Amino acid sequence: MMKRFLVIAILCFSVCVVRAQSVSNAPEKVKWFTDARFGMFIHWGLYSGAEGIWEGERLRNGNNYAEWIRYRNRISQDDYIKLAKRFDWNRIDPEQWVLLAKRAGMKYILITAKHHDGIAIWNSRASSNNLTALSGSDRDVLKELAAACKKHGMKLGFYYSHWLDWEHPDGWDHNQEITGRISDEQYDRYWQTKVLPQLRELLTNYGDIAMIWFDMWVDYKTTVVKKAQLDQVIKLIHTLQPACLINSRLGFPSTYPGIDFETLGDNQLGAVYTDHPWETSGTIANSWGYNALENEYKSTSQLLQSLIGNVSLNGGVTLNIGPRADGSVPYEDVIRLNEIGSWLSKNGESIYGCTGLKLRPDQHDWGRITTKKAGDKQLVYLQVYNWPLDKILRLTGIVSKPEKAELITDNGRTRLNYTQAGPYTHIELPNVSGDHFVSVIALTYSKPVELNEKAVAESTFGGLALTGSNSAAQSHAYKIIQFDGVRPKHTVLDTAGNLTWRIYVSNPGNYNANVSYHNNSKNDLSIQLNADNQNLTGVLKPTGRVVVEPHDSYTEEFVDNKIGTFKFPKAGYYDLTLTVNPSLGQSLSLNRIWLSKE
Ligand code: GLC
């Protein structure tokens, strides 16, 4: 591994000498985080001793979060703390977590200092209900972890459950919505005697803390927490460690002063390019804390694609492991992290310090794009999930011509031939892909790239699929219905109007236009297609239904209908317009217009 890394390092020297800098415009304080893109979450606490099973019964409730077992299975505090006996302190070694994170290419570690169960995992002076005291150990796991992080150059952050605390008599649990709430005075007692003192300990005793990651996923106005209490937390952090980052799950929107980055929902990946710093916290299986009864793990490709997809939208991923009570990390997690790490040791330059291009998020059916500036140059990384069968990678949207195109392989970089025409870059690929998981092609541009974000992207089939989502202009905001597992994603044109697409023709000649549609009515529906002063008229017959499963499962039929042929005399941009004029009650459900060379 080391040797391979060296070879790559030498081969990429010409690119690496130009100082790489991130394209994102996040404030200085957050820059390390937006450059890091990938970190480790560790859910480890008293619940790890239960492993998702309590006295012969599996975890109740479908969300299947093993760290919720105390609440879900209605376990009394007296019984719950007996789990402390299951911790094997002779085997627990936090340095191993750090080494694993390093191997995985992660740049920070975030550990659950106190989860919803309220049990601190360090020897907290503010509450004797902590793992060290309960298990009769004299170890401070956080101290050891902080030392190991320092030794291995890893940033360290703490997860702290501020809102929920099932241990403290004045803390909050959801059931109080039914049983009656504790008073504001009681809750403030919990806040002042536990939350603030514990945060103070975390921010005083463990050196530099990169972030405190809070966890309240509802608006504070809808629950017991008060704005003033949250403001106290921000103030405390800013006073003790001004560089420490705070995530949006503190309970404020990401625009609130003091919130440094947004955390999306659990495992919720980005959908659009977002300028402010953000991340997804994600699991490898489903639970965060170790759950012995889970066996559905995400594949390495899936995890890599989540990371790449987020980076292409200016976000990152904090990926979780749930070690067991003896500190060991499940093998299924370890193999995936090792594989991701080996991918990153080869392709990491396409992730760290990278962001995305402001093109349509999912416009290429072969993968995603990441990018960064390097001095005056711009590097664009094509993340190829799907190696095209005809060995041509079709990139749409960058008008500038690259200086060079290279495939990153296990044995260094391979130069690739390419052509540039309008917004299309066509790259000739070798038969063998650059990587088993995701192949990366690095394009180097002599200056910042110029985009055409309106142009419809070519598909891996070579043609253009014109849809409601990739149109450049619409006379009405026609409704888009998402793919529901059976019917394709489609746009409902229920009023007279039109959609226009910006297309580029690199190869002049005849192009067939086929419409895939559903016509819900009993009458024909006539449509017009217009491009380059040529008009094609199509008559779309009523379409029926199609059997999905025998006997009882039917859905709308979408059929293909050839409308005609356009002759595009020369290379260049064209506008293609679809005009509809449905009668009352009639609508055209447009799946796509497939435009391809005759
Ligand atoms: C959720 C869960 C929690 C987990 C967290 C991680 O909010 O309550 O168990 O720690 O998400 O994102």
Boltz pocket constraint, residues with backbone or C-beta under 6 A from the ligand:
constraints:
  - pocket:
      binder: B
      contacts: [[A, 43], [A, 65], [A, 67], [A, 68], [A, 215], [A, 217], [A, 266], [A, 281], [A, 288]]
      max_distance: 6.0
